[in-house]
């Protein structure tokens, strides 16, 4: 039995992106997916937040979006069913990429295969044992039970993660059982569509597109996606007989009638599909007790589950993957500091906790009750303030992340997402410099030519100029600033300390 570098259990977006990150760093992962073929499940309708900019820095935005150029900030969004008017912000941080999850998986899989990722469908992990040198995994495969061995195992296998269970990692949290969510692709007659707003009308009620429309009886959402319109309802405390049997279009019509007090003439969806027709009861908010147990790590929903309101799931999980990828690769290749892999959890857990916090807050804001209506009126007033809108936009996008590394009086950029600079004379932007997923030492002072000589096998030195701002930046592969200077002659001692901290000893 040969040993591979990394086994990734789960061939969804998070597992696939992690595999791509590892391949870019020179590590060969094997992705095992229990399903016999690529999933067609509609778990998300797109990407919201900082991950869109991250994918742009990997050269994947145009491939995924089908649009040229960098991501464009969204002029508006919603928070807890309330309008979030973002076009008033001079530097709007919230970007969106509308792409159904089945198509996202298809395009990420194609990218992974181009990079040479070994992807195996129909491999269901059933057992795992780890020792000081690696992890041995047993999986049911089309050819029978197979044993695989790797130096590390990553569970990217969802909220019901087998890997998490086998590793003995607890998954505490709360479960609520009083909600019923229904979503389906539909067709709608032109008579109910508003040609000006793009929304939908039901009797005297007008619902803007992509807006969480709350009433005393529930929530209704109309989403005119490019692949076909989708409607969603959310209700509370429905009788059990409504939840028996498969979901139907008639059931969705009845739910809309209860929520809006009016009918919408839904028709079956058009086109080839796949089409969504889904009912979900209840929901979970849970956070793994640890993101790591020895040589086993958790990624995405295997590490955290929460409400989908606001669409934060892929933003959180895919950024987990980018954070973990270079650290795991450095550990496998032998240059990483001993504790580098531990910073995956110390950095990403607080981010997960903030996502749990704001999704719970949004869920509260769409709940029924007169007291919630009063809370919404107050919150709507607050959202009239630009500073409040900015705070919420940065929270939802993840632009407010600043990793705390315990430094004394760090540069303001350290721990933050690197700014979108255009440092080279040819107009090459930072996004172009980070496609290879390598660390970048951006020398804007002309004084660092030999400063990173001992790390040039791991770190790319790029010289350039900007009109104002920092004079030097050390940027990690995940896009966050590890060291920065605004001095004409940057401090080489602190630079070398940062290089050693994140990228190991000089060679």
Number of C-alpha atoms within 10 A of each C-alpha: 8 7 13 16 19 26 27 28 29 29 28 23 23 29 30 28 25 30 33 28 29 28 20 19 21 14 21 21 25 19 24 24 26 19 14 13 11 16 15 16 14 17 13 17 19 20 23 25 27 24 26 27 24 22 21 20 24 18 18 18 21 14 14 20 16 9 10 9 9 14 18 14 16 17 14 16 20 19 25 24 22 20 16 21 18 22 13 14 14 8 10 20 22 27 21 21 20 15 18 19 21 20 17 20 23 17 17 24 23 14 17 20 15 10 16 15 21 14 19 19 17 17 24 22 24 13 16 19 14 19 10 8 10 20 21 20 20 17 20 16 19 12 8 8 13 15 15 17 21 21 20 23 26 25 27 32 27 23 19 13 19 20 27 28 14 14 20 12 17 14 21 13 14 11 12 10 11 13 16 20 20 22 22 22 25 20 17 17 10 9 10 15 17 15 10 6 11 15 19 23 17 17 12 9 12 16 22 18 18 20 20 26 22 23 17 16 19 23 24 25 23 21 20 18 15 9 16 16 17 22 21 20 25 24 22 17 11 12 9 7 7 12 14 8 7 10 17 13 17 11 15 23 17 14 25 26 15 17 20 24 15 16 16 18 13 16 14 12 19 13 9 7 11 13 19 18 18 18 19 13 17 13 18 16 18 22 23 20 15 17 25 21 13 14 20 24 25 30 29 27 23 27 31 28 23 25 19 16 19 21 19 24 24 24 23 26 26 25 25 27 26 24 24 26 26 29 26 25 24 22 18 18 13 11 18 21 16 11 12 18 22 13 15 20 20 15 18 19 20 13 20 21 14 15 25 19 13 21 22 17 14 19 16 14 21 24 22 17 12 10 11 15 17 12 13 18 13 11 16 15 10 13 20 13 11 14 12 15 21 23 13 20 26 18 19 25 25 24 18 18 19 17 19 12 13 7 9 6 7 14 15 13 18 23 23 18 22 19 14 11 14 18 20 17 11 8 10 13 15 20 19 14 21 22 17 15 22 21 26 22 26 25 24 25 20 15 16 21 12 9 17 19 14 15 18 15 11 18 20 20 20 17 18 18 19 14 9 8 12 21 22 28 25 25 26 25 24 25 25 22 25 26 23 27 25 17 11 13 13 21 15 14 10 13 22 17 14 16 25 17 16 18 21 20 15 15 9
